[in-house]
Amino acid sequence: MTDRNYHHGDLRRAALTATVEALEDGGGPAALSMRDVARRAGVSHAAFSHHFGGKRGLLAAVAAEGYDLLADALSAAGDDLIEAGVAYVRFAAGHPAHFEVMFSPELYDRDVPEAAAAGWRARRALTEALSASANETTELAAWSMVHGFASLWLSGSIPHGPADDAGDFARPVIRLLAVP
């Protein structure tokens, strides 16, 4: 195996893509193998170790990417409580590997600057999306509701087909927050 991708400058992207694929294909973070990720990316295991410092560093990069994607989705929803909730659920359904890693902080070092900064960006985006229409208690209730819904969706506890949209299923549930 060669580390040619590392030398042409796209090791990070290749690593993140391969890690997410491995997480989705192979039973989640507990079963993640750095050798499998390196093989999928077409680089040597040593290239990943040098760049990420090991599995925890690689998963911190996945968490950071996930938090950035979530922040973008929430920001795009604007300050509408319902649409922010729908965006959160759609993010989780569309990025299940990221979602699992992000909310399993025992898997990575939360103090990695990139992960910490991205996590704060996502928290700010969530707070901004909710603050226009909610007080602090309602914000926590909304986050709990959409996170719980997303977790139930991903686990298959909410029956759905592969073509069903998680956001469409979540919208009437989230609307319950808007009831006085």
LOFIKE-980565 format. One record per residue (C-alpha): residue number from 1; residue in three letters; x, z, y. Coordinates in steps of 0.1 Angstrom, whole numbers, m for minus. Layout:
LOFIKE-980565
<NUM,ALA,<X,Z,Y>>
...
***
This chain:
LOFIKE-980565
<1,MET,<0,0,0>>
<2,THR,<13,m8,35>>
<3,ASP,<7,9,68>>
<4,ARG,<4,m24,87>>
<5,ASN,<m28,m14,104>>
<6,TYR,<m10,16,119>>
<7,HIS,<16,m7,134>>
<8,HIS,<m9,m31,149>>
<9,GLY,<m25,m2,168>>
<10,ASP,<m59,4,153>>
<11,LEU,<m52,32,128>>
<12,ARG,<m76,56,145>>
<13,ARG,<m106,32,144>>
<14,ALA,<m97,22,108>>
<15,ALA,<m94,59,98>>
<16,LEU,<m128,69,114>>
<17,THR,<m146,40,99>>
<18,ALA,<m131,46,64>>
<19,THR,<m138,83,67>>
<20,VAL,<m175,78,76>>
<21,GLU,<m179,53,48>>
<22,ALA,<m163,77,23>>
<23,LEU,<m185,106,35>>
<24,GLU,<m216,85,30>>
<25,ASP,<m205,71,m3>>
<26,GLY,<m188,100,m20>>
<27,GLY,<m208,132,m17>>
<28,GLY,<m200,145,17>>
<29,PRO,<m170,164,32>>
<30,ALA,<m164,186,1>>
<31,ALA,<m156,155,m20>>
<32,LEU,<m136,137,8>>
<33,SER,<m101,126,m3>>
<34,MET,<m75,116,22>>
<35,ARG,<m61,92,m4>>
<36,ASP,<m95,75,m8>>
<37,VAL,<m98,72,30>>
<38,ALA,<m63,57,33>>
<39,ARG,<m71,33,6>>
<40,ARG,<m103,22,22>>
<41,ALA,<m85,17,55>>
<42,GLY,<m56,m2,39>>
<43,VAL,<m29,22,50>>
<44,SER,<m7,47,34>>
<45,HIS,<m17,83,30>>
<46,ALA,<14,93,50>>
<47,ALA,<1,73,80>>
<48,PHE,<m30,94,82>>
<49,SER,<m12,126,77>>
<50,HIS,<12,117,105>>
<51,HIS,<m16,107,129>>
<52,PHE,<m42,134,121>>
<53,GLY,<m22,162,105>>
<54,GLY,<m44,163,75>>
<55,LYS,<m81,164,65>>
<56,ARG,<m92,190,91>>
<57,GLY,<m76,169,119>>
<58,LEU,<m93,137,106>>
<59,LEU,<m127,155,104>>
<60,ALA,<m122,169,139>>
<61,ALA,<m118,132,151>>
<62,VAL,<m151,123,132>>
<63,ALA,<m168,153,149>>
<64,ALA,<m155,142,183>>
<65,GLU,<m168,107,177>>
<66,GLY,<m201,120,166>>
<67,TYR,<m205,143,197>>
<68,ASP,<m196,113,220>>
<69,LEU,<m222,92,202>>
<70,LEU,<m248,119,205>>
<71,ALA,<m240,125,242>>
<72,ASP,<m245,88,249>>
<73,ALA,<m278,87,230>>
<74,LEU,<m291,118,249>>
<75,SER,<m280,104,282>>
<76,ALA,<m297,71,276>>
<77,ALA,<m330,91,269>>
<78,GLY,<m329,105,304>>
<79,ASP,<m346,138,313>>
<80,ASP,<m377,133,292>>
<81,LEU,<m380,161,267>>
<82,ILE,<m397,141,241>>
<83,GLU,<m375,110,243>>
<84,ALA,<m344,133,242>>
<85,GLY,<m357,148,210>>
<86,VAL,<m364,114,195>>
<87,ALA,<m329,103,205>>
<88,TYR,<m314,133,188>>
<89,VAL,<m333,127,156>>
<90,ARG,<m325,90,156>>
<91,PHE,<m288,98,161>>
<92,ALA,<m288,121,131>>
<93,ALA,<m307,95,109>>
<94,GLY,<m283,68,121>>
<95,HIS,<m251,88,118>>
<96,PRO,<m256,112,89>>
<97,ALA,<m219,116,81>>
<98,HIS,<m211,125,117>>
<99,PHE,<m241,148,119>>
<100,GLU,<m230,167,88>>
<101,VAL,<m194,171,100>>
<102,MET,<m204,181,136>>
<103,PHE,<m226,209,124>>
<104,SER,<m202,222,98>>
<105,PRO,<m175,236,120>>
<106,GLU,<m157,253,91>>
<107,LEU,<m145,218,81>>
<108,TYR,<m125,212,112>>
<109,ASP,<m107,230,140>>
<110,ARG,<m132,232,169>>
<111,ASP,<m103,239,193>>
<112,VAL,<m88,204,188>>
<113,PRO,<m90,193,225>>
<114,GLU,<m108,160,217>>
<115,ALA,<m134,177,195>>
<116,ALA,<m140,206,220>>
<117,ALA,<m144,182,250>>
<118,ALA,<m168,159,231>>
<119,GLY,<m188,189,219>>
<120,TRP,<m191,202,254>>
<121,ARG,<m201,167,266>>
<122,ALA,<m229,166,240>>
<123,ARG,<m241,201,249>>
<124,ARG,<m242,192,286>>
<125,ALA,<m261,160,278>>
<126,LEU,<m286,180,258>>
<127,THR,<m290,206,285>>
<128,GLU,<m294,180,312>>
<129,ALA,<m320,161,291>>
<130,LEU,<m340,193,285>>
<131,SER,<m335,212,318>>
<132,ALA,<m358,190,339>>
<133,SER,<m388,199,318>>
<134,ALA,<m378,232,301>>
<135,ASN,<m366,267,307>>
<136,GLU,<m338,282,286>>
<137,THR,<m361,294,258>>
<138,THR,<m378,261,256>>
<139,GLU,<m345,243,255>>
<140,LEU,<m334,264,225>>
<141,ALA,<m368,259,208>>
<142,ALA,<m365,221,214>>
<143,TRP,<m330,219,200>>
<144,SER,<m340,241,170>>
<145,MET,<m370,218,164>>
<146,VAL,<m352,185,166>>
<147,HIS,<m322,198,147>>
<148,GLY,<m344,212,120>>
<149,PHE,<m364,180,118>>
<150,ALA,<m332,159,116>>
<151,SER,<m319,181,88>>
<152,LEU,<m351,179,69>>
<153,TRP,<m352,142,73>>
<154,LEU,<m316,138,61>>
<155,SER,<m321,160,31>>
<156,GLY,<m352,140,20>>
<157,SER,<m375,169,25>>
<158,ILE,<m397,148,48>>
<159,PRO,<m409,120,26>>
<160,HIS,<m400,86,40>>
<161,GLY,<m390,51,30>>
<162,PRO,<m357,34,39>>
<163,ALA,<m374,13,66>>
<164,ASP,<m391,43,83>>
<165,ASP,<m379,53,117>>
<166,ALA,<m370,90,120>>
<167,GLY,<m378,90,157>>
<168,ASP,<m413,76,152>>
<169,PHE,<m419,104,126>>
<170,ALA,<m405,130,149>>
<171,ARG,<m423,120,181>>
<172,PRO,<m456,137,174>>
<173,VAL,<m439,168,162>>
<174,ILE,<m417,170,194>>
<175,ARG,<m448,164,215>>
<176,LEU,<m460,199,204>>
<177,LEU,<m434,212,228>>
<178,ALA,<m452,196,257>>
<179,VAL,<m484,214,249>>
<180,PRO,<m490,242,275>>
***
